[in-house]
C-alpha cells in the first residue's frame, strides 16, 4: 500500500515538473519580449503603437526577409536607423537568441 501511494506521489511530482518545463520560454523569446516587443510587436509584424509610429518594417517585409542572420545580429548590436544599439545592454548570446526568435516570424 505504501509503495502505491509513494509511486503516485512521485508520478504527480514528475508530471508537475514536466508541465513546467513544457511551458518555459526560450531565452531568445524572453529577451525578445523584454527588449524588442514594444516596437516589433508580439509576432514581429510591427503592429504595435510604437512600431506603427516609427514605421518599423514587419518580419514579413521583403527587405527584412533578405537580411542574413549575421546582418540582423549586427543591426541589433550596433543599432540601425531608428533602432538603438544593444551592445551595452545585451550579451552576444542574448542578441543571437533574440534574432533567432525574431526569424521564426519570417514566414
N, C-alpha and C positions, 0 to 999 in steps of 0.2 A: 504494500500500500504506500509506504513512504517513497519507494522508488518511482511509483507512478506520479505522485504529487511533485516530486523533485524533477522528473522528466518534463512535466507540463510547465513547471516554473521556468526551467531552462529554455524550453521552446518559446515561451512568452517573451523572455528577455531577448532571445535571438531575433524573433520577429520584430520586436520594437526597434532594435538596433538596425536591422535590415531596412526598415521603413525610413529611419532617419537618414541612412546613407543614400537611399534612393532619391530623397528629396533635396539633398545637398546640391548647391550650385557650384559650378566650376569657378576657379579663381578668376578666369577671364570674364565670366559673366558677372561676378561680384565687382570687379574693377570697372567693367563697362557701366554697370548700374550706378556706381559711385561717381564716376568721372565723365562719362560720355552721354548718358541717357538724357540729360537736360536738353542738349542740342540735337542729338541724333535720334532721339525717340526710342521707345521700348523695342521696336522691331527694325531699327535702322532706316526708317522711312523719313526721318527729319520732320515729322508731322507735329512736333511739339510747338508751343507758342514761340519759344526762343529759336528753335530750328527754322520756323517759317519767317520770323523777323530777320534772322541773319542770312536767310536764303541758303541754308545748308543743303547740299545735294544728297539725295537718298542713296542708300546702298545699291539700289537698282539702276541708278543713272549710268549710262554708258561710260561717261568719263571716269566715274568711280570704279566701275567694274573692270576697266582696263588696267588699273593700278596693280602692281605686283604687291605681294605681302611686304617685301623689303621697302618699297616706296611708301606704303602706309605706315610702317613702323617708323620710318624717317620723318614723316609728316607729324606723327603723334609725338615723337621725341623732340623735334626741333620747332614744331609749330608750322602751320601752313595757312596762308590767307588770314582769315579772322580767328582761326583756332590757335589757342595758346600752346606753348611748348610744355611738355610734361616731363622733360628730362630731370628736373629738380624735385619732382614730387612722386614719380613712379620709377620703379626699377626697370631695367631692360626686360626682365622676365614678365613683369606685370603688363608692360606695353605690348609685348609679343602676344601674351594670352588675351588681352583685350581686343587686339586687332584680329586674332584668330576667331574670337567670338563674333565680332562685327562681320567678318567674312561669311559667317553662316547665314546672314541675311541676304547675301548676294545671289539670289536665285531667280 
